[in-house]
Amino acid sequence: MDGVDRADRAGSADRTDSSGAWDDGLIARRVTGESAAESAAAAAVVVENRVSGPQTAAPLAYDGPLRSRLDALRELVGLSRTRLDSRTLAEAGRVLDEAAARRKLSGQHTVVAIAGATGSGKSQLFNVLAGVTISETGVRRPTTAAPIVCSWSDGAASLIDRLGIPGRLRRRPVQSAEAEAQLHGLVLVDLPDHDSAAVQHREQVDRVLALVDAVIWVVDPEKYADAVLHERYLRPMAGHAEVMFVVLNQVDRLPGEAADLVLDDLRRLLDEDGIALGEYGDPGATVLALSALTGDGVGELRELLGQFVAERGAAARRISADIDAAAARLRPVYAAGRRSGLTEEARDEFAARLADAVGATAAGQAAERAWLRNANRACGTPWLRLWRWCQARTDPSTGRQSLRAQADEEATARQRVEQAVRKVSERASAGLPAPWAQAVREASVRGSQGLPEALDELAARAGLPPGRPPRPGWWPAAVLTQAAMTLLQIVGGLWLVGQIVGVMAPNLGVAVLLMVAGIVGGPLVEWSCRMAARGPAKRYGQEAERRLREAATGCGRARVLDPVAAELLRYREVREQYGRVTGAGAVAR
C-alpha cells in the first residue's frame, strides 16, 4: 500500500509540475494508523475528474472608500519620500504592493490560513474541514513543515501561486455536493507551527500570514494564554479582528463546565489584546470552542466559515485593516501634538528682529537728525554756522566710528540675525512631528546662509537717500528772513562805527535798534525754523525707518519665511492625505 501511495503522489506531483496548476488528481495521503481498507476507501472517495483547462475567476474589486484610502496612501508615500526614510515608509509601501497584487487576482475566492502552536490540533482541524487526511498529524513535532493548501473550487491557482505554495502541496477536499455548496470559494491553508523550533517554519508562517485574506487561530486549553501567541501575533493584529477566527480546540479534554471557563478567559485575554469580539452582531473576531477529534462544534465553524466566504468581503477588509495598521505606525510622523505653523505674531517678531539687526530704528533717527541739521544750516545764523565749522575743524574725530567699534557692531548684527532665524524656526517647528520639524529647521538654516550680508547690502541701498533731504516750501522765506536779520546787524553795526569815527551824523538810537533787531531776530528765526522742522524731520526719519524695515522683512521673507512656509505647506498636504488614509478626514493640528 505504501508503494502504491508513493506512486500516486509522484504521479500527482508530475501532473502539477507539468501543467503549472494546482493538483486536481488523487489526494496524496500519508498512511498513519488506520487500516488498509480505510485507506483504500478514502482514496476512492477523493478521486476527482481532471479539469480540461485552466479556469480564471473575476478579479477583486475594491469599493469607493477603500480605493480612496489606497490613493491617499499612495499620495502620502509620494509626498513623504524626501522627508522620511525608506524604513519608515516600508510598511505603507508593502500594503500598497499587496493591495495592487490582490486586486488583480480572484475576487470569488477567500484565502483563509489555519495557524496555531505546536500540538494545538490545527492540522487535525484542517483535515476535518477538508473531509480527508491531507495534512499529517501525529506526536512528532513539528509535524507540518510547509504550508499545505486545499481549494474548494477552481480558479484559485493564481492566488495560491502568490502564496508561494508549490503544486505538490496543493490539494482538493472530499467531493461532496453539500461541502462544495457551503464552502465554495474557500482556499484553506494549513501553516507550520508558529512556535516551531525551526526558524524557517516561523518565517513561512509570517510570510503567508501577510498574504492571506483571513486567519483561523487554533489554540488548546494548555497554551491558549501563551505569551508568544498574544505578543507576537494577536496583539499586533488586533486591527484585523473582522478577518479573524479564534478557535479553542480539544475541549473534549476539559471536564464539565471547564470549557466555558477557559473560553471566557480566552475572551478576556483577547479583549486585553485590543481585539474586538464579534458578539451581539458587532463586527469583530469570531470566538468559539470545538473538538476536531470528536467533531463537536466543527459544524458551527463550517457554517460560520461558509457565511464568511460567501460574503466575498474578506480580502477588502484585510486590505483595509492593513491600511489601518500602517497608518497607526505612521501616526507619530504625521500627527502633530498641537497646532503648528507660522502665526502672524511669529512673522512680525521675526521682521522686528531683522529690523533691529540692520538698525532700522537708528537709521530713522539718523535721518531725522540729518533733516534737522540741514534745516539748521539753511535757517541758522551765519555766526552759529561759523562757530560749528570751527568746532568741527578743531575736533575732527567727532562723528567718526572706529574700526573696532564697527567690527563689534557687525558681529552683534550677525548674532541678532542668527537669533531671529533660530527663534522663528523654533516657533514654526513647535508641535510638528520630528521629521517635519527637522525639515523646517533645515529650511531656515539654508535660508539664513548669506542673510547678514544681504541685509547689510540692503541697509546701504535702502537707508538714507543720496544727497540732501528735501526742503519744504517755507525754507526760502526763512532763509531770506535770516539774511535780512544778518543784513540788519551789519547795517546797524556799520552805522554805529561810522558815528563813532565821525563819518556819519550821530543817531545812536536807529543804529542800536537795527543791530538789536538783527541780533534778536536771527536766533528767533532759527528757533522758529527748528520748531517748524520737527514734524517734517520726524516724518522723514519714519519714512527712512519704514523703508529699511520693509527691505529687511522682504529679504527675510524670501530667504527664510518662504522656504519654511513651503515645508509647512507640504506638511499640511501630507497631514490631509493622512486624514484620508485613516478615514478621519483630518488629524490633530
Secondary structure, DSSP 8 states (H G I E B T S, - for coil): -HHHHHHHHHHHHHHHHHH-S---SS------SS-HHHHHHHHHHT-----SS-----B----HHHHHHHHHHHHHHHHHTTTS-HHHHHHHHHHHHHHHHHHTSBSS-EEEEEEE-TTS-HHHHHHHHHTS--S--SSSSS---S-EEEESSSS-HHHHHHHT--GGGEE-----HHHHHHSTTEEEEE---TT-SSHHHHHHHHHHHTT-SEEEEEE-TTTTT-HHIIIIIITTTGGGGGGEEEEE--GGGS-TTHHHHHHHHHHHHHHHTT--B--TT-SSBEEEE--TTT-TTHHHHHHHHHHHHHTT-HHHHHHHHHHHHHHHHHHHHHS-SS--S--HHHHHHHHHHHHHHTTHHHHHHHHHHHHHHHHHHHHS-HHHHHHHHHHHHH-TTTT---HHHHHHHHHHHHHHHHHHHHHHHHHHHTTS-HHHHHHHHHHHHHHHTTHHHHHHHHHHHHSS-SS-----TTHHHHHHHHHHHHHHHHHHHHHHHHHHHTSS---HHHHHHHHHHHHHHHHHHHHHHHHHHHHHHHHHHHHHHHHHHHHHHHHHIIIIIHHHHHHHHHHHHHHHHHHHHHTSS----
